[in-house]
Amino acid sequence: MMKSTASTSIGTNTDVDIAICGAGPVGLALAVLLVQRGVPPARIALIDAKTLEQTHNDPRSIALSYGSRQILEQASAWPIAATEIHQIHVSRRGYFGRTLIDRTEHHVPALGVVTRYGTIVSALAATCAASSISTLRPARVASFSEQASSVELQMADGTALTTDILVQAEGGLFAEQTSKSLRRDYQQTAILAHVATSSNANNTIAHRAYERFSDEGPLALLPQHDDMNGAGYSLVWCIQPATSARLLSLDDAAFLAELENAFGQRLGRFVSTTPRKAYPLGLNAHPATSPRTVAIGNAAQTLHPVAGQGLNLGLRDAMVLARLLAQEASPATLSEFHQLRQSDRNLTVRLTDTMARVFTKGGGSPFGAISQALLGASLGAIDTVAPARYLLAELMMFGNR
């Protein structure tokens, strides 16, 4: 059944060829890339429960890999306001060994960038509007029913929509219908904030990101200089829930002292912080599959934030799915998509899951100090073995390709 103008005529048995639930970065990118590959915008339904203003004002900091930047360039959603990452410094607090990944080894202008969720959405939404892709918002899918030749969506307002292919790009519409799901509670909470330091950073350090592994989890500082908070770093501090509750109860000065104690003084003293937010961490990988439905992005996998791979993996999902669906919107296409994405998804899930679990002492194991010393030494080994360092950086930038 068609759906690409390049090969066959437009089908009329359904309202649309492709319905995309979730107009976050992944869903928006998919819609734009589909149109760029020849799918008529009128045959795409893009649905989101939030208004564009709500997503535009979302202040969350997002790390985009260089590969994701290339996808946004393809989607005509670049440039955007962002801070480049030129180096990534990976270390284990209190143990010997570290790895330094530098953009010059990979001949790219930046390993990645740090921007805001709302900035990405606004850029992609503008491209959607320019491409005549309409978005149903605020609108919510209450349920769906899959038939042999179509999928019927029941909207919360009582209306219905039929589609050849249903893509869930955000949320948990498919969660209860999935039989295979990898779930893990890390017993960690992530504290998010924007912090500033006293360091008179030179240009190199100003574009250096830090991933610092501590006893309770990773602590990431991502360079982010913008109009909202000025120069500084986006903080993602993963710790045990009890520690998180204690840190959230502190005033700013006491919190910054605790942060400095955990991170060290590589950047001088921590001098200011925005209001802190926290959320629990877990792994939930359930790439739902059926003949005419497919999950991508957060709907397929919610990862630990270590190495910042969640959105990057989702954008790679969108890029591959757009290429395939533009040729044919059919069950055979979804089957091919799952085969093509399995390797990258599995490796990224395993990598982030392993880093989240192994780089912590895990409840005071008697072998904890030994294992952590070995892990610290392994970072030093990676730094001295160029092929290993190169492979790690390639995986972070482009996934398993």
C-alpha positions, 0 to 999 in steps of 0.5 A: 500500500502506498505511500510514497509519491515516488512509486505509487498513487496515494492510498484512500482507504485510511484517513492518513498513511502514518499517524505519529503520536508525540510531537517531541523532537523524535516525532517532529523529526520523523514527520519532517524527514518523511516529507523530505523523502516524498510523503505528502504532508496531508497523509501524515497525522502528528498528534501531541497532548501538549500545546506548542507553547508548553513544549517551547517553554520546556527548560530541560537541558539536552545533550545532542551528539554530533550524529544527532546534529547531522540529523537535525541538519537534514531536517532543516532544523539547524542551526539552533542556540547551543553550546559546543562540546569539544572535549569529554573528560571521563573519570572515577572520583577518588581513583587513578585513571581517566579518559579524555575524548577530543574532537580533533581526533575525529575531525568534527567541529564538535563532539556534540552540543548542549541545548534546551528541549524547547529550543529543539522542539521550536526549530523542528516545529517551525520546519513542520509548519514550513512543510505544511505538516499540521499538528493536532494539539492539544489532542490525546489518543485514548486507545487504538485498535489494530486491524489487518489493513489499518489501525483505528485511533480513538481520540479523547474528544470522541473522534476517530482516525484511521491510519496505515501505520501508527508510530508512538514517538513519546509516552506509554501508549504501547506499554500495557500491550508489550510482552517483552520489556526490559525494566530496571530500577537503579535506585538512583535519583537525578538532580538537575540544575544549572551551576556556575563556577569561579574558574576563569575558564580558557576556551578549551575548558569552556567547551569541556564536558565532564562525566565523573563517576562517584560511589552513588552514580555518575555526575555530569557537568555539560557546558551550557552558556545561554541567555537564560542562565549565563555561562556555566554548566548543566548538572546531572547528578545521579545519586541514591534517593536518600542522598537526593532528599537530603541535598534537595533540603539544603540551601544553595550554599550548602548544596554547592559545597556538597557538589564541590566535595563530590566533583572536586575543584577542577573548575574552581569553586561552585558559586551559584545554582538554579532551583534544583529538580529531581526525578527517579531513574530506571531502564524501561526498554520495550520496543513494542512490535505488531504488524502496523504499530511501532515505538521509537524514542522514549516510547521504545526505550527510556535510558539512564542519563549516563553518557546522554544517549536517550534522545540521540538513540531516538533521533536515529530511530526516526532517521531510519524509520523515515527512510523506510516508510517513505518507500512503503508504509506497510507491515513489511517495512516495520519488520525491516525497521526492527531488524535494522535498529536491533543492533544499535538499540541493544548495544546502547541499552547495554552500554548505558545500563552497564555504566550505570550499574558497574561504576558504583559500589553497589551497596557497600560490597566488600569487593567494591574498592577493588572493583572500583580501582580496576574500573578507574584503571580501565579508564586510564587504559582506554585513554592510552589505547587510541583505538579503544578511545576512538571506538567509545567516541564513535559510539557516543556520536553515531551509535552502532552503525 
